[in-house]
Amino acid sequence: MSDEGPGFFADKHVAIFGLGLMGGSAARVLKGKCRRLTGIDPNPAVVQAALLQKVVDRADVQPGDLLVDVDLVILAAPVNSIVFLLSNLPSYCPNRAMVIDFGSTKKAICEAMRTLPYRFDPVGGHPMCGKETSGLENADPSLFKGAVFALVALDRTSPVARMTAEALVGLLGSHPLWLDAAVHDRHVAATSHLPYLISNALAFCTPVSAAPLTATGFASATRLAGTSPDMMMDVLQTNRDAILASLHQYRDHLAMLENLLSTGDLTQLRYLLEAGSENRNRIEMFSKGDTL
């Protein structure tokens, strides 16, 4: 819409909780495009680095009185940390503010958002991008470009908050996708959280003696195993039921493949392999906006 773009945040004070990969990358995009950019991170070394590199205008390990006039609060931290921050946000921000998060699961976060005083205007968010490497040192302003950015409206979310969320997504270079929190969590269980478990299990089961024979296939299949377990524990905990459902479906299908290979039923084995390949092609086509 016409109000979106680089000038949308020119008169706004934006605060980012968490100056790691996601928060730091967003800060590098927002710097110079808002009235003031404040960063809050519990690690003093990160705060010092952010100030030295001029990633933000102001930063500290605690909000103190930095958020008195904040307009937009971005919560870019692990899921359980976001839930904790939401419980304390009323004491950090005495005035009206919009709140959006970058968390990997949405039900638990949106439930916490519902308990906020009504001076807060919340939107759930999840940028569908990232790296295996974390931290401010890996922050990249192009991280969000071309990615889908999932957005979840609460019953109380105002049209202004929706517009602000879409303006932020557009500034980051992403594409907004509005959906329900439960739908989001069910889908990312299959597309992100289960793949992490599979990648991690494959890496664990591969003998180190096989290292000379690893190539691009192994690298791509185990890439997600390099993701921080600390971050993923929050994800696994807060999206457990949806992940278990995907894991059970995957385990059942893997058992079918094992049985067909064990019994030598190559015809049916080939059929299932072709079906998997075809479904991947359909998913890829749909993700690009093609009609199925």
Protein Blocks (a to p, Z undefined) as FASTA:
>chain_A
ZZgcjklmmmpccddehjafklmmmmmmmgopafbdcdddfblklmmmmmmnomafbdcf
bfklmlmmacbdcddddfklmmmmmmmmmmmmmbdcddddfbfbfklmmmmmmmpcfkbc
cddddddbddfbecjklgcfklmgopacdddddfklcfklmmmmmmmmmmnopacddddf
klmmmmmmmmmmmmmmmmmmmmmmpcfklmmmgcfklmmmmmmmmpcfklmmmmmmmmmm
mmmmmmmmmmmmmmmmmmmmmnopaklmmmmmmmmmmmmmmmmmmmnopaZZ
